[in-house]
């Protein structure tokens, strides 16, 4: 593309596109907005001040339809819904159904021990219907609503999998924290549970297959254990749905066969422990991770906050540091706290437990804080708006 035409295209993109960053924190939700240049940001919030907002996400089918997981140790779990991009909200979804038995945040039934409903960790709207949403909860179960969050039905085939008795909680609880929908295969769903592993359904959530072959986990007596692995996050590029990337409790992994097998791609990372992983919007082989020192020291190695990027789908990594603190930085970046936008110059965003949200408008080459001094950031999602 000639330089003049390219500049015209980018100027048009800046005029016509906007970006909305959805941030969940320990003490409320924040909505950050900017035009396509991503230079000046408006901050709205805190919404639901004082509540833990584990996840906040918009519908791909209707960008102004947002869902939020609002929870409190005192008042329980509420699903919030917005139809106007976060300007106003309504509480929905206080009725969940467990294997056909109505209840309001009670106990799972039908298992060999009680499974407690603690909170919703992750909300994943369907790709085509704003009323159709999946919810991953603690203790590990998957729910679905088809009426915009008013009622929820458990997809109990996952929790009833034969391997269920071997599942154990990770340090954060036994949470279903990742849901990935495959646009090329409408019935295919990927989930990840801490600490059980990754699972795939090819029939809309009725039946499930563990997909953990190739994962190695210290502490498991069987090196070929089907479950018991602490998967932190799974990412997929929609143009290559058979290729998955995983940040695990130690090890960055890759699968080229839909999760049937995995191989390690940690390469030259300073530490292969971390929580988030994401994929560039236009380059399926470009992935991002944020290493932290260890499973007991949840802060960046050497006190330097660095995002690492691989343009080769793993193995070879480069540190991205420009604009990030390179001394005395001891924050963490949690599993749901990284996202990418779909503008031509792909934007990358992440939030920290120190309350900063950083953005890069050039695919990670340079960084700047959008906002500082928020409560601990639990989740970051981004929408590219027409």
TIDO-761119 format. One record per residue: residue in one letter; x, y, z of N, C-alpha, C, O in turn. Coordinates in steps of 0.2 Angstrom, whole numbers, plus 5000, padded with zeros to 4 digits. Each point is the difference from the previous one (the first is absolute). Example, Ala and Ser with C-alpha at 12.3 -4.5 7.8 and 13.67 -1.06 7.14 Angstrom:
REM TIDO-761119
A506649725039499650065000500450065000500549995003 S499350064993500450065001499650055003500350065001 
This chain:
REM TIDO-761119
X500449945000499650065000500450065000500550015004 X499450044991500450065000500050045007499549995003 X501050054999500050035006499550055001499750005006 X500150044989499550055001499349965001499650025004 X500349934992499349965001500049975007499550005003 X501149974999500049975007499850055005499749995005 X500650074995499950065005499350014999499750025006 X500049994988499350015000499549955003499650025004 X500649924995499749945003500050015008499549995003 X501150025000500150015007499650055003499750005005 X500350064991499650065002499349985000499650025005 X500149954990499349985000499949955006499450015003 X501049954998499949955006499950045006499649985004 X500950074997500050045006499350035001499750015006 X500050024988499450045001499449955001499650025004 X500449924993499449965000500049955005499549975002 X501150015001500049955005500150035007500350055001 X499549915004500150025007500249935004500049954997 X500350065009500249955004499750015007500050055003 X499749894999499750005007500449945004500049954998 X500350075007500449955005499649995006499850055003 X500049894998499649985006500449975006500449954998 X499650085007500549995006499649975006499650045003 X500549904999499849985006500550005006500649984999 X499250055007500550005005499749985007499449975000 X501050035005499849975007499450055003499649985004 X500450084993499550055003499650034995499850065001 X500049914994499550034995500349994993500549974998 X499150054997500150004993500150074997499850055002 X500749954993500150064996500049994993500249954997 X499550104999500050004993500450064997499950065002 X500649924994500550054998499850004992500049954997 X500050115000499850014993500550054997500350055003 X499849944991500550044996499850004992499649954998 X500650094998499949994993500649964997500349975004 X499750024990500549954997500750025001500449964999 X499750105002500750025002500349975006500649995001 X498950005004500249975007500550045003500449975004 X499550104996500550045004499650035006500450015005 X499050014994499750035006499449965002499649984996 X500350015010499649955003499550035005500250055004 X499149934996499550035004499949945005500049944998 X500050075009499949955005499350015003499850055002 X499849894997499350005004500149955005500149944999 X499750085007500049955006500250035006500150065000 X499949915006499849935000499349985000499650035003 X500249924992499349975001500149955005500449965000 X499050035004500049955005500550015005500449955002 X499850115000500550015005500049965006499549995003 X501149984998500149965006499949934999500149955004 X499650034990499949934998500649974996500350044996 X499849905005500549964996499749994993499449974999 X500950064995499749984994500649964996500550024998 X499349915003500549954997500150014993500549994997 X498950024999500150014993499450044997499550015003 X500750024992499650054996500149994993500650014998 X498949984998500149994993499450024996499449995002 X500750034991499550024996499949954995500449954998 X499050054999499749954995500450024993499950064998 X500449894998500250014994499450024995500150044995 X499349945006499550014996499650075001499750024995 X500450015011499750065002500550035004499949995006 X500550064992500550025004499850045007500350005005 X499150034994499850045006499649955005499950035006 X500149914993499749955005500649975004500549974997 X499650055009500549985005499849965005499450015002 X501049945001499849965005500650015006500650004998 X499250005008500550005005499849955006499449995001 X501149985002500049965005500150045007500650025001 X498949995003500150045006499949955006499549975000 X501050035004500049965006500250035006500450055000 X499449925006500250025006499949955005499649965000 X500950035005500049955005499450015004499849965004 X499950104997499450025004499449994996499549975003 X500450054991499450004996499949954995499550004996 X501149965002499949954995500250024993500450054999 X499349924996500150014993499450034997499549985000 X500750074995499550034996500250014993500650025000 X499049974995500250014993499750074999499450015001 X501050044996499850064998500050004992500549984997 X499050065000500050004993499950084998499650035004 X500749994991499950074997499849994993500349964996 X499350085002499850004993500250074996499950014995 X500550035009500350064997500750015001500250065002 X500249894998500750015000500350025007500550025001 X499149965004500250015007499850075003500150015006 X499450034991499850065003499549985005500050035006 X499649924993499549985005500049925001500249974995 X499650005011500049935001499449985003499650045003 X500349894996499449975004500249935002500449974997 X499450025009500249935003499649954997499450005000 X500949944998499649954997500449935003500550015002 X499249944997500349935000500149985007500549975002 X499150055003500049975007499749935001499949985005 X499949994989499749935000500449964996500050004994 X500449955009500349954996499749945001499649995005 X500549964990499649945001500649944999500450004996 X499649965009500549955001499749934998499649975004 X500650014990499749934998499250005000499849955002 X499950104997499350015000499750015006499450015001 X501050005004499750025007500150085001500650025001 X498850025000500150075001500450015006499949975005 X500550084995500350035007500350074999500050024994 X500150015011500350065000500750005004500050015006 X500549984990500750005003500049955006500350025005 X499549924994500049955005500649954999500650024998 X499349915002500549954999499849964994499549994998 X501149994999499949954994499749945004500149985005 X499649984990499749945003500249944995500250014995 X499749935008500149944996500749984999500249964996 X500350075008500749975000500149975007499650005005 X501049974995500249965006500250055006500149985006 X500050084993500150055005499750074998499950014994 X499950035010499750074998500550044996500650015002 X499150024993500450054996499750075001499450014999 X500950035004499850075002500050054994500550004997 X498950035003500050064995500350065003499750035005 X500949994993500350065004500050064996499850055002 X500449954991500050064996500049984993500249944998 X499750114997500149994993500650034998500250065002 X500349904996500750034998500050034993500450044999 X499249934996500150024993499350004997499649955001 X500350104995499450004996500250004992500450044999 X499349924997500250004993499350004996499749954999 X500250114998499450014996500149964993500649994998 X498949985000500049964993500250054995500050065001 X500349924993500250044995499550034996500150044996 X499249935004499550024996499450035003499650034997 X500349955010499450025003500150045007500349975004 X499550094997500250045006499649975006500350025006 X499249944993499749975006500349935002499849985005 X500650004991500349935001500750015003500550034997 X499649955010500650015003500249945004499549965003 X501150024998500349955004500350035006500350055000 X499749915006500350025006500449955003499749945001 X500950075000500449955004500050025007500250065002 X499749905003499950015007500549965004500349954998 X499750075008500349965006499549985005499650045002 X500449904999500449944998499949984993499450024997 X501049955000500149994993499449984996499849945001 X499850104996499449984996499950054995500350065000 X499449924995499850054994499350015000499649955000 X500150114999499350024999499950034994500550034997 X498949985001499850034994499350045001499649975003 X500450094994499350035000499950014992500450024996 X498949985002499850024994499550055000499750024995 X500250015011499550065001500450065003499650045004 X501049974994500350065002500250005007500150065003 X500049895000500249995007499549995005500150005006 X499250004992499550005006500049935003499950005006 X500249954990500049935003500649964997500250024994 X500149945010500649964998499949935001499649975005 X500649994990500049925000500749985000500450024996 X499749935009500749975000500149954994499549964999 X501050044998500249954995500449955004500650005001 X499049955002500349965006500449944997500349975004 X499750024990500549954997500750015002500449955001 X499850115000500750025002500149985007500549965001 X499150065003500249995007499949925002500349985005 X499249994991499949935001500549954996499949945000 X500650094997500549964997500349955005500150025006 X500149924991500349955004500650025004500149975006 X500350084992500650025003499850055006500550025004 X498950004997499850055005500349995007500250055003 X499849894999500249995007500850015001500250015006 X500150004988500850015001500150074999500650025001 X498950034998500150075000500250035007499749975005 X500750074995500250045006500050074999500250024995 X499750025010500050075000500850034999500449975004 X499750084992500650035000500050055006499650005004 X500950044996500150055005499450055000499850035006 X499949994989499550044999499349975001499550034999 X500549905002499349975000500049954994500450014996 X499149955004499849964995499650034995499449995000 X500950054995499650054996500149984993500549984997 X498950034999500049994993500150074998499550045000 X501149984997500250074999500150024993500150054998 X499949904997500150014993499449964996499949955001 X499850094995499649984995500150024993500150064999 X500149904996500250024993499549974996499949945000 X499750104995499549974995500450004994500350054998 X499649904998500249994993499550024995499549974999 X500750094997499550024996499949964994499550004996 X501049965002500049964994499749935002499849964995 X500050035011499749935002499550025006500250005005 X499250024993499550035005499949965006499850025005 X500349914995499949965006500749995004499949975005 X500650064993500649995003500250055006499950064998 X500249925008500150055005500749975004500049945001 X500450105001500649995004499950035007499850065000 X500449905005500050035007500649985003500449954998 X499850095007500649985005499750015007499750055002 X500649905002499850005007500649995004500549964999 X499650085006500550005005499849965006499550035004 X500849914998500549974997499849934997500149955004 X499650054990499849944997500349994993500249954998 X499850114998500350004994499550034995499650045001 X500549944992499750034995499549954997500149945001 X499350084997499549954997499750034994500050064999 X499849904997499650024993499449964999499949945002 X499650104996499349974998499950014993500250064997 X499649894999499850014993499350004999499850004994 X499850005011499349994999499650055004499549995003 X500850074998499650065003500049995008499650035003 X500949935000500050005007499749945003500049995006 X499749964990499749945003500549955002499949975006 X500650024990500549955002500750045000500150044996 X500449935007500750035001500549955000500049955002 X500650084995500649965000500650035003500150064998 X500249925007500650035002500650004995500149964996 X500250105003500550014995500650035003500250065000 X500249895003500650025004500649954999500550005003 X499449974991500649964998500650044998500050044996 X500649955008500650044999500150045005500650035001 X498949995004500150045005500449965006499949945001 X500650105002500449975005499950045007500050064999 X499849915006499950045006500349965006499949945002 X500550105002500449985006499449985005499550045001 X500649915003499649985005499549954998499649975004 X500350024989499549944998500549944999500450004997 X499449955007500449945000500049964993500549974998 X498950044998500049974994500250054994499750054999 X500949944998500250054995499550014994500150054997 X499549905002499550004995499350025002499549974997 X500450065009499450015003499550034995500250054997 X499249935003499550034995499850075003499850044996 X500149965011499850075002500550015007500449965002 X499550105000500350025006500550064999500450025004 X499650004989500550054998499750075002499450014999 X501050045003499850075001500150044994500550035000 X499049974996500050054994499850075002499550005003 X500950054995499950065002499550044995499650045002 X500649954992499650034994500149974994500549974998 X499050034997500149984993499850064996499550045001 X500849964993499950054995500049974993500349954999 X499350084997499949974993499950064995499650055002 X500649954992499950054995499449974996500049944998 X499550105000499449974997500249984993499649964997 X500950065000500149984993500449935000500049974995 X500250015011500449945000499749965006500449995005 X499049994995499749975006500349935003499949985005 X500549994991500349945002500750015004500249965003 X500050104997500650025003499850045007499750055000 X500649925005499850025007500750025004500549964999 X499550095005500550025004499850005007499550025002 X501049965002499849995007500550035005500649984999 X499250055006500550025006499849955005499450015003 X501049954999499949955006500450025006500450055000 X499449925005500450015007500749974998500149945002 X500350104996500749984997499849974993499649964999 X500850074996500049984993499550044996499450015002 X500850014992499650034995499949944995500549984997 X498950015001499949944995499750024994499650054999 X500449904996499750014994499749944997500349955001 X499150054996499749954997499850014993499750064999 X500449904996499950014993499449954998499950004994 X499849975011499549954998499450015004499749955002 X500150115000499450015004500049985007499549985003 X501150015000500149985007500149935000500149975006 X499949994989500249935001500749985002500149955004 X500350094995500750005003500350075000499850044997 X500749965008500350075001500849995000500249945002 X500150114997500850005001500250075003499650054999 X500949955004500250065004500450054995500449974996 X499450095005500350054995500350065005500050064997 X500249925009500250065005500750034997500150065001 X500349904996500650034997500450045004500249975006 X500050094992500550045004499650055005500350055002 X499149935000499750045005500450005007500349955001 X499750115002500450005007499749965005500349975005 X499050024994499649955005499449984996499750044996 X500249905004499449974996499450005005499549964998 X500550075007499450015005499750064998500350055000 X499049955000499650064999499349994999499849945001 X499850104998499349995000499750024993499649954997 X500450115000499750014994500449984994500649995000 X499050004994500349994994499550024995499449995000 X500850044994499650034995500350004993500649995000 X499050024995500349994993499850074996499550035001 X501049994996499950064995499449994996499949954997 X499750115002499449994996500149984993499649974997 X501050055000500149994992500649954999500149994994 X500249995011500649964999499949945005500250005005 X499649944992499849955004500649965003499949975005 X500750054993500649975003500350055005500649985003 X499150084998500350045005499650005007499450015000 X501049975005499649995006500450045006500650024999 X499049995006500350045006499949975006499449975002 X501150035003499949985007500350055004500450044998 X499549955009500350055005500349955005499649985005 X501050004995500349965005500150035007500150065000 X499849905005500150025007500549955002500149954998 X500250075008500649965003499849935001500449954998 X499150035006499949935002499250005002499750055001 X500249885001499349995003499950035007499550005003 X501150025000499950025007500250085000499850035005 X500649994990500150075000499750034993500350004995 X499150035006499650024995500250074998499650055001 X501049964996500250074998500549994994500349945000 X499850114996500549994995500749985002500250035005 X500149934991500749995001500450065000500050054996 X500549965009500450065001499650065001500350065000 X499149945002499650065001499950044994499950065000 X500249914994499950034994499449984996499949944999 X499650105000499449984997500150004992500150054997 X499849895001500249994993499449954997499949955002 X499950074992499649964996500449974995500550034997 X499449905002500449964995499649994994499449975001 X500950044993499649984994500449954996500750014999 X499049954998500349954995499650014993499450005000 X501050014995499750014993500149934997499849994994 X500449965009500149934997499549955003500249945000 X499350085004499649955003500349975006499849945002 X500750095001500349975006500749994999500350014994 X500149965011500749985000500550075000500450005004 X499550044991500450065000499650065002499550024997 X500750015008499750065004500450065000500650005001 X499150064999500350065001499750045005499350005001 X501150045003499750045006499750064997500450044997 X499049985005499850074998499950045006499749995005 X500750064996500250045006499850074999499950045005 X500149994989500050085000499350025002499549994998 X500650055008499450035003499849975006499650025004 X500749924997499849965006500650015006500650014998 X499249995008500550015005500549945000499849945000 X500850085001500649954999500450005007500649975000 X499150055005500349995007499550005005499550044999 X500649925006499650015006499249994999499650035003 X500349934992499349984998499849935003500349964997 X499250045007499849935003499349994999499649985005 X500150044990499349984998499949934997500549974998 X498950015001499849944997499550024994499750055001 X500349914994499550004995499649945000500249954998 X499150055003499649945001499849974994500150034994 X499649915006499949964994499550044995500149994994 X499450055008499550034996500250074999499650044997 X501049985004500150075000500450034994500450045001 X499649924994500350024994499549994994499649965000 X500450094995499650004994500350034994500550045001 X499349954993500250034994499450034996499449975001 X500750094996499550024996500149984992500549974999 X499050054997500149984993500150064995499949994994 X500350065009500250064995500649984996500449955001 X499750084993500649984996500750005003500349954999 X499850105005500649995004499849975007499750045004 X500449904997499649965005500250035007500650015002 X498950015002500150025007500149945005499649964999 X500850055006500149955005499950035007500250065001 X499449915004499850035006500149955005499949945000 X500350095006500149955006499950055006500250065001 X499549915005500050035006500449965005500149945000 X500050105006500549975005499650005007499550035001 X500849935003499750005007500250075004499850015005 X500650034992500250065002499550064998500050065002 X499549924994499550044998500150044994499750054998 X500949934998500150044994499749964994500049945000 X499850094995499849974993500450034995500050064999 X500449904998500550024995499749984993499749964999 X500550094996499849994993500550014995500550045001 X499649924994500450014994499650004994499649964999 X500550094997499650014994500549984994499850004994 X500749975007500549974995500249935001500649984999 X498949985003500149935001500649985005500349955000 X499850105005500449985006500750044999500449995005 X499750044990500750035000500150065005500550005003 X499050044998500050055005499450005005499449974997 X500650055009499549995005499950075003500550045001 X498949975001499850065005499449985004499649964998 X500450075008499449985004499450044998500050064999 X499449915000499450034999499850035007499750065000 X500349915005499850025007500449975005500349944999 X499850095007500449985005499549995007499550035000 X500849945005499750005006499349985001499650025004 X500249934991499449975001500149945006500549995002 X498949985000500149945004500449954996500050004994 X500149945009500349944997499649994994499449995000 X501050004994499649994994499949924999500549965000 X498950025000499949934999499949984992500249944999 X499550104997499949984993500050064996499950065002 X500349934992500150064995499749964993500249954998 X499350094999499749984994500050064995499950065003 X500149934991500050064995499549994995500049944997 X499750115001499550004994500350054995500150065002 X499949924992500150054994499350024998499649964997 X500350115003499350024999500050034993500450044998 X499049954998499950044994499950075000499950044995 
